[in-house]
Amino acid sequence: MMGRDQRFVADAMLGKLAKWLRILGFDTEYRFLRSDIQIKEYLKDGRIVITRNRKWTRIEGVVCLESNHLESQIAELCRLIKIDIDDDRFFTRCPHCNIELVRIEREDAYGHVPDYILNTASEFSTCPSCRRIFWPGSHISRMSEKIEELKRIIKRGG
């Protein structure tokens, strides 16, 4: 499974990785993995299961990471499976809910964002689940720098 079709489920100890996979545009569920049955259901659903818990390594298809740090986790993931990233997918999912964001008009953001943001931002999106509103603010440039770093790691294959 490659490219846009790659879907993940990250174990509860991998919250930062789950968030960044979502920022990169990957459908990534974030769950506390409790049983073999649950894991096998995720695998049957076509998800790549990522954990740090060694007890799940006996299940074929589970990716077990060693590292505690995001960059090292991405590098490890790249060594274990091929991750294809698509620049067009960045910032298309809610980093909190994992739902695809929906573009909204500026007037739909009125009253939900500060006036300064309403007057200066050019694009707005919302999460249909949590209703958070997103716009390309200063945090995007910092996140874009982090994405470039992660892309270099992915391009090297870990």
Short mmCIF file of the C-alpha atoms (twelve columns), coordinates in Angstrom:
data_MODEL
# 
_entry.id   MODEL 
# 
loop_
_atom_site.group_PDB 
_atom_site.id 
_atom_site.type_symbol 
_atom_site.label_atom_id 
_atom_site.label_alt_id 
_atom_site.label_comp_id 
_atom_site.label_asym_id 
_atom_site.label_seq_id 
_atom_site.Cartn_x 
_atom_site.Cartn_y 
_atom_site.Cartn_z 
_atom_site.pdbx_PDB_model_num 
ATOM 1   C CA . MET A 1   0.000   0.000   0.000  1 
ATOM 2   C CA . MET A 2   1.566   3.299   -1.054 1 
ATOM 3   C CA . GLY A 3   0.925   6.983   -1.502 1 
ATOM 4   C CA . ARG A 4   -2.498  8.371   -0.740 1 
ATOM 5   C CA . ASP A 5   -3.784  4.909   0.057  1 
ATOM 6   C CA . GLN A 6   -1.519  4.463   3.064  1 
ATOM 7   C CA . ARG A 7   -3.603  4.500   6.215  1 
ATOM 8   C CA . PHE A 8   -2.221  4.072   9.699  1 
ATOM 9   C CA . VAL A 9   -3.268  3.394   13.241 1 
ATOM 10  C CA . ALA A 10  -0.771  4.615   15.835 1 
ATOM 11  C CA . ASP A 11  -0.696  3.177   19.326 1 
ATOM 12  C CA . ALA A 12  -1.390  5.523   22.240 1 
ATOM 13  C CA . MET A 13  2.322   5.971   22.951 1 
ATOM 14  C CA . LEU A 14  2.831   7.528   19.504 1 
ATOM 15  C CA . GLY A 15  0.698   10.670  19.740 1 
ATOM 16  C CA . LYS A 16  3.232   13.051  18.232 1 
ATOM 17  C CA . LEU A 17  3.874   10.688  15.316 1 
ATOM 18  C CA . ALA A 18  0.107   10.339  14.734 1 
ATOM 19  C CA . LYS A 19  -0.300  14.119  14.692 1 
ATOM 20  C CA . TRP A 20  2.538   14.602  12.189 1 
ATOM 21  C CA . LEU A 21  1.343   11.793  9.928  1 
ATOM 22  C CA . ARG A 22  -2.003  13.624  9.855  1 
ATOM 23  C CA . ILE A 23  -0.277  16.929  9.078  1 
ATOM 24  C CA . LEU A 24  1.484   15.150  6.200  1 
ATOM 25  C CA . GLY A 25  -1.982  14.138  4.972  1 
ATOM 26  C CA . PHE A 26  -2.121  10.486  6.049  1 
ATOM 27  C CA . ASP A 27  -5.312  8.997   7.457  1 
ATOM 28  C CA . THR A 28  -3.985  8.111   10.911 1 
ATOM 29  C CA . GLU A 29  -6.102  6.842   13.762 1 
ATOM 30  C CA . TYR A 30  -4.699  7.220   17.256 1 
ATOM 31  C CA . ARG A 31  -5.810  4.403   19.544 1 
ATOM 32  C CA . PHE A 32  -4.871  2.481   22.651 1 
ATOM 33  C CA . LEU A 33  -4.176  -0.978  21.251 1 
ATOM 34  C CA . ARG A 34  -5.668  -3.484  23.662 1 
ATOM 35  C CA . SER A 35  -5.976  -6.847  21.931 1 
ATOM 36  C CA . ASP A 36  -4.849  -9.043  19.060 1 
ATOM 37  C CA . ILE A 37  -8.423  -9.005  17.749 1 
ATOM 38  C CA . GLN A 38  -8.479  -5.194  17.606 1 
ATOM 39  C CA . ILE A 39  -5.112  -5.082  15.830 1 
ATOM 40  C CA . LYS A 40  -6.155  -7.752  13.324 1 
ATOM 41  C CA . GLU A 41  -9.309  -5.734  12.536 1 
ATOM 42  C CA . TYR A 42  -7.177  -2.659  11.767 1 
ATOM 43  C CA . LEU A 43  -4.916  -4.778  9.561  1 
ATOM 44  C CA . LYS A 44  -7.921  -6.351  7.815  1 
ATOM 45  C CA . ASP A 45  -9.228  -2.799  7.218  1 
ATOM 46  C CA . GLY A 46  -5.974  -2.059  5.349  1 
ATOM 47  C CA . ARG A 47  -4.338  0.033   8.042  1 
ATOM 48  C CA . ILE A 48  -0.669  -0.151  8.906  1 
ATOM 49  C CA . VAL A 49  -0.448  -0.630  12.675 1 
ATOM 50  C CA . ILE A 50  2.400   1.278   14.347 1 
ATOM 51  C CA . THR A 51  3.383   0.688   17.968 1 
ATOM 52  C CA . ARG A 52  6.310   0.689   20.354 1 
ATOM 53  C CA . ASN A 53  4.884   -2.227  22.319 1 
ATOM 54  C CA . ARG A 54  7.044   -5.293  21.618 1 
ATOM 55  C CA . LYS A 55  4.247   -7.701  22.540 1 
ATOM 56  C CA . TRP A 56  2.432   -6.903  19.277 1 
ATOM 57  C CA . THR A 57  5.424   -7.749  17.053 1 
ATOM 58  C CA . ARG A 58  4.313   -11.372 16.791 1 
ATOM 59  C CA . ILE A 59  1.359   -10.218 14.680 1 
ATOM 60  C CA . GLU A 60  2.270   -10.081 11.010 1 
ATOM 61  C CA . GLY A 61  1.844   -6.568  9.615  1 
ATOM 62  C CA . VAL A 62  2.519   -4.670  12.840 1 
ATOM 63  C CA . VAL A 63  5.328   -2.108  12.655 1 
ATOM 64  C CA . CYS A 64  7.170   -1.795  15.965 1 
ATOM 65  C CA . LEU A 65  9.325   1.301   16.474 1 
ATOM 66  C CA . GLU A 66  12.192  1.630   18.927 1 
ATOM 67  C CA . SER A 67  12.601  5.381   19.160 1 
ATOM 68  C CA . ASN A 68  10.929  7.941   21.416 1 
ATOM 69  C CA . HIS A 69  11.645  10.901  19.119 1 
ATOM 70  C CA . LEU A 70  9.581   11.991  16.130 1 
ATOM 71  C CA . GLU A 71  12.414  12.329  13.611 1 
ATOM 72  C CA . SER A 72  13.858  8.942   14.584 1 
ATOM 73  C CA . GLN A 73  10.397  7.375   14.457 1 
ATOM 74  C CA . ILE A 74  9.870   8.717   10.931 1 
ATOM 75  C CA . ALA A 75  13.319  7.403   9.927  1 
ATOM 76  C CA . GLU A 76  12.517  3.990   11.417 1 
ATOM 77  C CA . LEU A 77  9.136   3.892   9.722  1 
ATOM 78  C CA . CYS A 78  10.842  4.656   6.398  1 
ATOM 79  C CA . ARG A 79  13.312  1.828   6.913  1 
ATOM 80  C CA . LEU A 80  10.499  -0.613  7.671  1 
ATOM 81  C CA . ILE A 81  7.934   0.496   5.062  1 
ATOM 82  C CA . LYS A 82  7.974   2.853   2.097  1 
ATOM 83  C CA . ILE A 83  6.204   6.123   2.845  1 
ATOM 84  C CA . ASP A 84  5.229   8.249   -0.128 1 
ATOM 85  C CA . ILE A 85  4.394   11.835  0.652  1 
ATOM 86  C CA . ASP A 86  2.482   14.199  -1.543 1 
ATOM 87  C CA . ASP A 87  2.918   17.950  -1.021 1 
ATOM 88  C CA . ASP A 88  -0.689  18.480  -2.094 1 
ATOM 89  C CA . ARG A 89  -1.897  16.493  0.925  1 
ATOM 90  C CA . PHE A 90  -0.141  18.583  3.600  1 
ATOM 91  C CA . PHE A 91  -2.530  20.295  6.022  1 
ATOM 92  C CA . THR A 92  -5.594  18.547  4.574  1 
ATOM 93  C CA . ARG A 93  -6.549  16.624  7.754  1 
ATOM 94  C CA . CYS A 94  -7.460  17.825  11.199 1 
ATOM 95  C CA . PRO A 95  -4.425  17.092  13.386 1 
ATOM 96  C CA . HIS A 96  -6.832  16.485  16.292 1 
ATOM 97  C CA . CYS A 97  -9.649  14.426  14.706 1 
ATOM 98  C CA . ASN A 98  -8.066  12.926  11.582 1 
ATOM 99  C CA . ILE A 99  -11.022 14.131  9.468  1 
ATOM 100 C CA . GLU A 100 -10.392 15.728  6.074  1 
ATOM 101 C CA . LEU A 101 -10.674 19.502  6.297  1 
ATOM 102 C CA . VAL A 102 -13.273 21.368  4.250  1 
ATOM 103 C CA . ARG A 103 -12.629 24.774  2.677  1 
ATOM 104 C CA . ILE A 104 -14.930 27.517  3.881  1 
ATOM 105 C CA . GLU A 105 -15.526 31.088  2.775  1 
ATOM 106 C CA . ARG A 106 -14.108 33.981  4.754  1 
ATOM 107 C CA . GLU A 107 -17.606 35.042  5.834  1 
ATOM 108 C CA . ASP A 108 -18.187 31.571  7.316  1 
ATOM 109 C CA . ALA A 109 -15.169 32.125  9.567  1 
ATOM 110 C CA . TYR A 110 -16.574 35.447  10.820 1 
ATOM 111 C CA . GLY A 111 -17.096 35.355  14.573 1 
ATOM 112 C CA . HIS A 112 -14.998 32.198  14.915 1 
ATOM 113 C CA . VAL A 113 -11.547 33.689  14.357 1 
ATOM 114 C CA . PRO A 114 -9.995  36.962  15.552 1 
ATOM 115 C CA . ASP A 115 -10.800 39.987  13.352 1 
ATOM 116 C CA . TYR A 116 -7.119  40.410  12.449 1 
ATOM 117 C CA . ILE A 117 -7.030  36.849  11.099 1 
ATOM 118 C CA . LEU A 118 -10.284 37.368  9.219  1 
ATOM 119 C CA . ASN A 119 -8.820  40.448  7.539  1 
ATOM 120 C CA . THR A 120 -5.379  39.031  6.750  1 
ATOM 121 C CA . ALA A 121 -5.786  35.302  6.018  1 
ATOM 122 C CA . SER A 122 -6.636  34.315  2.478  1 
ATOM 123 C CA . GLU A 123 -7.960  30.795  3.048  1 
ATOM 124 C CA . PHE A 124 -9.941  29.048  5.737  1 
ATOM 125 C CA . SER A 125 -10.764 25.407  6.371  1 
ATOM 126 C CA . THR A 126 -12.770 23.695  9.047  1 
ATOM 127 C CA . CYS A 127 -12.953 20.253  10.568 1 
ATOM 128 C CA . PRO A 128 -16.459 18.838  10.151 1 
ATOM 129 C CA . SER A 129 -16.012 16.902  13.404 1 
ATOM 130 C CA . CYS A 130 -14.508 19.280  15.992 1 
ATOM 131 C CA . ARG A 131 -15.432 22.494  14.099 1 
ATOM 132 C CA . ARG A 132 -11.960 23.986  14.597 1 
ATOM 133 C CA . ILE A 133 -11.063 26.529  11.931 1 
ATOM 134 C CA . PHE A 134 -7.638  26.529  10.293 1 
ATOM 135 C CA . TRP A 135 -5.846  29.177  8.227  1 
ATOM 136 C CA . PRO A 136 -2.292  29.640  6.933  1 
ATOM 137 C CA . GLY A 137 -0.792  31.571  9.839  1 
ATOM 138 C CA . SER A 138 2.754   32.011  11.094 1 
ATOM 139 C CA . HIS A 139 2.713   28.498  12.544 1 
ATOM 140 C CA . ILE A 140 2.481   27.123  8.997  1 
ATOM 141 C CA . SER A 141 5.989   28.360  8.175  1 
ATOM 142 C CA . ARG A 142 7.392   26.639  11.283 1 
ATOM 143 C CA . MET A 143 5.454   23.482  10.474 1 
ATOM 144 C CA . SER A 144 6.609   23.671  6.849  1 
ATOM 145 C CA . GLU A 145 10.227  23.744  8.038  1 
ATOM 146 C CA . LYS A 146 9.544   20.617  10.099 1 
ATOM 147 C CA . ILE A 147 7.867   19.000  7.066  1 
ATOM 148 C CA . GLU A 148 10.935  19.737  4.932  1 
ATOM 149 C CA . GLU A 149 13.094  18.065  7.582  1 
ATOM 150 C CA . LEU A 150 10.771  15.042  7.642  1 
ATOM 151 C CA . LYS A 151 10.739  14.905  3.825  1 
ATOM 152 C CA . ARG A 152 14.552  14.758  3.811  1 
ATOM 153 C CA . ILE A 153 14.414  11.865  6.261  1 
ATOM 154 C CA . ILE A 154 11.764  10.092  4.175  1 
ATOM 155 C CA . LYS A 155 13.674  10.704  0.916  1 
ATOM 156 C CA . ARG A 156 16.790  9.143   2.451  1 
ATOM 157 C CA . GLY A 157 14.643  6.164   3.406  1 
ATOM 158 C CA . GLY A 158 15.360  6.668   7.059  1 
# 
